[in-house]
Amino acid sequence: MIVPERMHAMPHIVVLGIFVADTTFRATRMPRMGETILGDGFALGPGGKGSNQAVAAGRAGADVRFISRIGRDTFGDMAMQVWRDAGVGTDAVIRGEDATGAAFIYVDSASGDNAIIVAPGAAGKLTPADIEAEADLIAGAAVFVTQLEQPMDVALSGLRIARAGGAITLLNPAPAATLPEGMLELCDYVTPNETEAEALSGVAVTDIDSARAAGDALLEKGVGRAALLTLGAQGSLFHSAEQSIHIPAMSAGPVVETTGAGDAFNGGFAAALAEGADPVTAARFACAVASLSVTRPGAAASMPTRAEVEALLAR
């Protein structure tokens, strides 16, 4: 069992990524080009993979610092408030005159599945120099987490600094993209979903066996400790050279919306790793965080508290 009181005694987590304001539309289907349809609902709230992951880790009890760029605008104010509420440190967040980003999210009313368009805004102007300015913060982290919504060279810079400093490095390779040569070799853990795993490995992931084949391919490409594939309703697969363990999704209630589930997983995994949990235990903790997140609408707003996660794991 992971002990909550130990979390704050552990070194910090650094998350590099973007914040965007999520504009979420619920409807029975996507409109065709040139077509207008009536929706079932609308919500405006905080999002961005990196921000969501930082919030998930913070609400899970971790000491989290976030690196990003946002604007001096209403969406930027929203970001600062959500980070304050989750206990996420913002000293490395740069506020400037470029507009904070936004995302369009379509949610299928029946299934809760989603499709997303992200415009990074100010965070799209992050540079390697911004990351190098936070080298001490990154190098001193227990865990460094990044994704691919900010520029690729920025993510690469962060991984290099974290690796040189001895931090555990975690790459969530989303959205799917071609990675520079050697990038996976900087990653202790990589956490793709089925689509991203296929893009990186060349193996179509349709079940647990094919997920294991994709995991083997990722290890061969240089991932240091394990590939951790998120498989939606099937849960996740922890796959290392020593062991391959399927971790089923946990029943936490009816699925309302899957937006942010992968971010919940990554934030929970980082939080447990920073605490000192072994990686399989950390993956189970992450699965509990994600399983709870899909039972409520929104992304950052859906991230469960530490108490909720512990209660689900204790069932």
C-alpha positions in Angstrom: 0.0 0.0 0.0 1.3 3.5 -0.9 1.4 5.6 2.3 0.0 9.2 1.6 2.1 10.9 4.3 5.3 9.8 2.6 4.6 11.7 -0.6 5.7 15.2 0.5 8.9 13.8 1.9 10.0 12.7 -1.6 11.7 14.9 -4.2 9.6 16.9 -6.5 8.1 16.0 -9.9 8.6 18.4 -12.9 6.1 18.3 -15.7 6.8 20.1 -19.0 3.8 20.7 -21.2 1.1 23.0 -22.3 -2.1 24.5 -20.8 -5.1 25.1 -23.0 -8.7 26.1 -22.3 -10.9 23.1 -23.3 -14.1 24.0 -25.1 -16.1 20.7 -24.9 -19.1 20.0 -27.1 -21.3 17.0 -26.5 -23.3 15.6 -29.4 -24.6 12.4 -30.9 -22.2 12.6 -33.8 -19.6 14.9 -35.5 -21.1 17.3 -38.1 -20.0 16.8 -41.7 -18.2 19.6 -43.6 -20.7 22.4 -44.2 -23.2 21.0 -41.8 -24.6 22.5 -38.5 -26.0 20.2 -35.9 -27.5 20.8 -32.4 -25.4 19.6 -29.5 -26.4 18.2 -26.2 -24.1 20.3 -24.0 -21.1 22.6 -23.7 -18.4 23.2 -21.1 -15.4 25.5 -20.8 -12.6 24.4 -18.5 -8.8 23.8 -18.1 -6.9 21.3 -20.3 -3.7 20.5 -22.1 -1.9 17.2 -21.5 0.9 18.6 -19.5 -1.3 20.7 -17.3 -3.7 17.9 -16.7 -0.9 15.5 -15.7 0.5 18.1 -13.3 -2.9 18.5 -11.8 -3.5 14.8 -11.5 -0.2 14.3 -9.7 -0.8 17.3 -7.4 -4.3 16.0 -6.4 -2.7 12.6 -5.8 -0.5 14.3 -3.2 2.8 14.9 -5.0 5.0 17.9 -4.9 4.7 19.1 -8.6 6.3 22.0 -10.5 5.0 22.9 -14.0 7.0 24.4 -16.9 5.0 26.2 -19.6 4.0 29.5 -21.2 0.6 31.1 -20.9 -0.8 34.5 -21.8 -1.9 37.4 -19.7 -5.5 36.8 -20.5 -8.6 35.2 -19.1 -7.6 31.6 -20.1 -4.2 32.3 -18.4 -5.9 33.3 -15.2 -7.9 30.1 -15.4 -4.7 28.2 -15.6 -3.2 29.9 -12.6 -6.3 29.2 -10.5 -6.5 25.5 -11.4 -2.8 25.1 -10.5 -3.3 26.9 -7.2 -6.2 24.6 -6.4 -4.2 21.5 -7.1 -1.1 22.6 -5.3 1.0 22.8 -8.5 4.1 25.1 -8.4 4.1 27.7 -11.1 7.5 29.5 -10.6 8.6 28.1 -14.0 5.5 29.2 -15.9 6.2 32.2 -18.2 3.4 34.7 -18.7 3.6 36.9 -21.8 1.6 38.7 -24.4 0.9 35.7 -26.7 -2.6 34.3 -26.2 -3.1 31.2 -24.1 -4.0 28.2 -26.2 -7.4 26.4 -26.6 -8.7 23.1 -27.6 -11.9 21.9 -29.4 -13.2 18.7 -27.8 -16.0 16.7 -29.3 -17.5 14.1 -26.9 -19.9 11.4 -28.2 -23.0 11.6 -26.0 -23.5 7.9 -26.0 -20.0 6.5 -25.4 -18.1 9.3 -23.9 -15.4 8.9 -26.5 -13.7 12.0 -27.8 -11.9 13.7 -30.7 -9.7 16.8 -30.1 -8.1 19.7 -31.9 -5.4 21.5 -29.9 -4.1 25.0 -30.7 -1.1 25.4 -28.2 -1.0 29.2 -28.3 1.6 30.7 -26.1 3.0 27.3 -25.1 3.8 26.6 -28.7 6.5 29.3 -28.4 8.4 27.5 -25.7 12.1 27.2 -26.6 15.0 25.0 -25.5 16.4 28.2 -23.8 13.3 28.3 -21.6 14.1 24.7 -20.5 17.7 25.3 -19.9 16.8 28.2 -17.6 15.1 25.6 -15.4 17.9 23.1 -15.6 18.5 23.0 -11.8 14.8 22.4 -11.2 14.6 19.6 -13.8 17.9 18.0 -12.8 16.9 17.9 -9.1 13.5 16.2 -9.8 12.6 12.6 -8.8 10.6 12.3 -12.0 10.5 14.4 -15.1 7.4 14.1 -17.4 6.8 15.5 -20.8 4.6 15.0 -23.9 4.6 16.2 -27.5 2.1 19.1 -27.5 4.9 21.7 -27.1 7.7 21.8 -29.7 9.7 18.6 -30.1 13.1 20.2 -29.5 11.8 21.6 -26.2 10.7 18.1 -25.0 14.1 16.7 -26.1 15.9 19.4 -24.2 14.0 18.6 -21.0 14.6 14.9 -21.3 18.4 15.4 -21.8 18.7 17.7 -18.8 16.6 15.3 -16.7 18.6 12.2 -17.7 21.9 14.0 -17.0 20.6 15.0 -13.6 19.5 11.5 -12.7 15.7 12.0 -12.7 13.4 9.2 -13.8 12.2 10.2 -17.3 8.7 9.6 -18.5 7.5 10.4 -22.0 3.9 10.4 -22.9 4.2 10.4 -26.7 1.0 12.2 -27.4 -0.1 13.3 -29.9 1.5 10.7 -32.0 4.5 12.0 -33.9 7.8 10.8 -35.4 10.5 11.1 -32.8 14.0 12.3 -33.3 16.7 9.6 -33.4 17.8 8.7 -29.9 14.8 10.3 -28.1 13.5 7.0 -26.7 16.9 6.2 -25.3 16.5 9.2 -23.0 13.2 7.7 -21.6 13.0 5.4 -18.6 9.3 4.9 -19.3 7.1 5.6 -22.3 3.3 5.6 -22.0 1.6 5.5 -25.4 -2.0 4.6 -26.1 -2.9 2.0 -28.8 -2.6 4.6 -31.6 0.6 6.1 -30.4 2.1 2.7 -29.7 1.4 1.6 -33.3 2.9 4.9 -34.6 6.1 4.3 -32.7 6.5 0.6 -33.0 4.9 -0.3 -36.3 2.7 -2.9 -34.5 -1.1 -2.5 -34.6 -2.3 -2.8 -31.0 -5.6 -4.6 -30.9 -5.3 -6.9 -27.8 -2.9 -7.8 -25.0 -0.7 -10.0 -27.2 -0.2 -7.3 -29.8 0.4 -4.8 -27.0 3.2 -7.0 -25.8 4.7 -7.1 -29.3 4.6 -3.3 -29.5 6.2 -3.2 -26.0 9.0 -5.4 -27.2 9.6 -3.1 -30.2 9.7 0.0 -28.0 12.3 -1.6 -25.7 14.4 -2.5 -28.7 14.2 1.1 -29.8 15.9 2.1 -26.6 13.2 2.7 -23.8 15.2 2.1 -20.7 12.9 0.5 -18.1 9.5 -0.2 -19.4 6.8 0.5 -22.0 3.5 1.2 -20.3 0.7 1.0 -22.8 -2.7 2.4 -22.0 -5.5 0.3 -23.5 -8.7 2.2 -22.7 -11.3 -0.1 -21.3 -8.8 -3.0 -21.2 -6.7 -1.1 -18.7 -2.9 -1.0 -19.2 0.1 -3.2 -19.9 3.3 -2.8 -18.0 6.0 -4.3 -20.2 9.7 -4.5 -19.4 12.5 -6.9 -20.2 11.8 -8.8 -17.0 8.0 -8.9 -16.8 4.8 -8.2 -18.7 1.8 -7.5 -16.6 -1.7 -6.7 -17.7 -3.4 -4.3 -15.3 -7.2 -4.3 -15.9 -9.2 -1.1 -15.6 -10.9 -0.8 -12.2 -14.7 -0.4 -11.8 -15.2 3.1 -10.3 -18.7 3.8 -11.8 -20.3 4.5 -15.1 -18.1 6.0 -17.8 -19.1 9.7 -18.4 -16.2 11.0 -20.4 -12.7 9.6 -21.4 -11.1 13.1 -22.0 -8.1 13.3 -19.8 -8.0 9.6 -18.8 -4.5 9.2 -20.2 -3.3 12.3 -18.4 -4.8 11.0 -15.2 -2.9 7.8 -15.7 0.4 9.6 -16.4 0.0 12.0 -13.4 -0.8 9.1 -11.1 2.1 7.0 -12.3 4.6 9.9 -11.8 3.2 10.6 -8.3 3.6 7.0 -7.2 7.1 6.7 -8.7 8.2 9.9 -7.0 7.0 8.5 -3.7 9.3 5.5 -4.2 6.7 2.8 -5.3 7.9 0.0 -7.5 6.8 0.6 -11.1 4.1 -2.1 -11.2 2.6 -0.7 -8.0 2.8 2.7 -9.5 1.0 1.5 -12.6 -1.8 0.1 -10.5 -2.1 3.4 -8.7 -2.2 5.1 -12.1 -4.9 2.8 -13.3 -7.0 3.7 -10.2 -6.5 7.5 -10.9 -7.6 7.0 -14.6 -10.5 4.7 -13.7 -11.9 7.4 -11.4 -11.3 10.2 -13.9 -13.6 8.8 -16.5 -16.6 8.7 -14.2 -16.9 12.5 -14.2 -16.9 15.2 -16.9 -14.0 17.5 -17.8 -10.3 16.8 -17.8 -8.5 18.7 -15.0 -11.8 18.9 -13.1 -12.1 15.1 -13.2 -8.8 14.3 -11.5 -9.5 12.5 -8.2 -8.1 13.3 -4.8 -5.6 11.1 -3.0 -8.3 9.9 -0.7 -10.6 8.8 -3.6 -7.7 6.8 -5.1 -6.8 5.1 -1.9 -10.4 4.2 -1.3 -10.7 2.6 -4.8 -7.4 0.6 -4.3 -8.7 -0.6 -0.9 -11.8 -2.2 -2.4 
